[in-house]
Amino acid sequence: MSAAVSPEFEELAAELGQRIAEAGLRGLVLRFGDDTRIVGVADRMPPAATLEAPLDELRAALSGLRSADELRDLRWIGNPEPYIPLLVSE
């Protein structure tokens, strides 16, 4: 685990995981550099998508500081559409 990951990032990731679970979606892998977090995984179902970005960009995305279009422009493996509404601040 990277020493550069802040408690704030971990909290934001945990909150996203809770929103994913509440929405009934499969988990999401957050990949930054050589590190990853898997959020929203329940019932042993593998994650359905991966979002890969630098840590600062992921922090901004998890904080609701990116528009839906900006989020779509990030590197996704799998379908980002179910997760976009969970990341955009209303």
C-alpha positions as CSV (number, residue, x, y, z in Angstrom):
1,M,0.0,0.0,0.0
2,S,1.3,3.4,-0.9
3,A,2.3,5.7,2.0
4,A,1.0,8.7,-0.1
5,V,-2.6,7.7,0.3
6,S,-4.3,10.0,2.7
7,P,-7.0,9.0,5.2
8,E,-9.3,11.4,3.3
9,F,-8.9,9.4,0.1
10,E,-9.6,6.2,2.0
11,E,-12.8,7.7,3.4
12,L,-13.9,9.0,0.0
13,A,-13.3,5.5,-1.4
14,A,-15.2,3.8,1.4
15,E,-18.1,6.3,0.8
16,L,-18.2,5.4,-2.9
17,G,-18.2,1.8,-2.0
18,Q,-21.2,2.3,0.1
19,R,-23.0,4.1,-2.7
20,I,-22.1,1.3,-5.1
21,A,-23.5,-1.3,-2.8
22,E,-26.7,0.7,-2.1
23,A,-27.2,1.0,-5.8
24,G,-26.9,-2.7,-6.2
25,L,-24.0,-2.5,-8.5
26,R,-20.9,-4.7,-8.7
27,G,-17.7,-3.3,-7.3
28,L,-15.3,-0.9,-8.9
29,V,-11.5,-1.1,-8.9
30,L,-9.7,2.2,-8.4
31,R,-6.2,2.0,-9.8
32,F,-3.5,4.6,-9.3
33,G,0.1,3.9,-10.1
34,D,1.0,0.5,-8.7
35,D,-1.8,0.6,-6.1
36,T,-5.4,-0.3,-6.2
37,R,-8.5,-0.1,-4.1
38,I,-11.6,-2.3,-4.7
39,V,-14.8,-0.6,-3.5
40,G,-18.4,-1.8,-3.3
41,V,-17.8,-5.5,-3.5
42,A,-20.4,-7.7,-1.9
43,D,-21.5,-11.3,-2.1
44,R,-18.2,-12.4,-3.7
45,M,-19.1,-10.9,-7.0
46,P,-16.0,-9.6,-8.9
47,P,-15.8,-5.9,-9.7
48,A,-17.5,-4.9,-13.0
49,A,-15.2,-2.0,-14.0
50,T,-11.9,-0.3,-13.3
51,L,-11.2,3.4,-13.1
52,E,-7.5,4.2,-13.6
53,A,-6.0,7.6,-13.0
54,P,-3.3,9.4,-11.0
55,L,-4.1,9.6,-7.3
56,D,-4.8,13.3,-7.4
57,E,-7.3,12.9,-10.3
58,L,-9.1,10.0,-8.4
59,R,-9.3,12.1,-5.3
60,A,-10.9,14.9,-7.4
61,A,-13.3,12.4,-9.0
62,L,-14.3,10.9,-5.6
63,S,-14.8,14.4,-4.2
64,G,-17.4,15.2,-6.8
65,L,-15.1,17.8,-8.5
66,R,-15.4,16.3,-12.0
67,S,-18.3,16.5,-14.5
68,A,-19.9,13.5,-16.0
69,D,-18.0,14.2,-19.3
70,E,-14.7,14.7,-17.4
71,L,-15.3,11.3,-15.7
72,R,-16.0,9.6,-19.0
73,D,-12.7,10.9,-20.3
74,L,-10.7,9.1,-17.7
75,R,-9.3,5.6,-18.4
76,W,-12.1,3.0,-17.7
77,I,-11.9,-0.7,-18.2
78,G,-15.5,-1.9,-18.5
79,N,-18.7,0.2,-18.7
80,P,-18.4,3.5,-16.7
81,E,-22.0,4.5,-17.1
82,P,-23.5,2.9,-14.0
83,Y,-20.8,4.6,-11.8
84,I,-20.9,8.1,-13.3
85,P,-24.0,9.2,-11.4
86,L,-22.4,8.0,-8.1
87,L,-19.4,10.2,-8.7
88,V,-21.0,13.5,-9.9
89,S,-22.1,15.9,-7.2
90,E,-25.7,17.1,-7.6
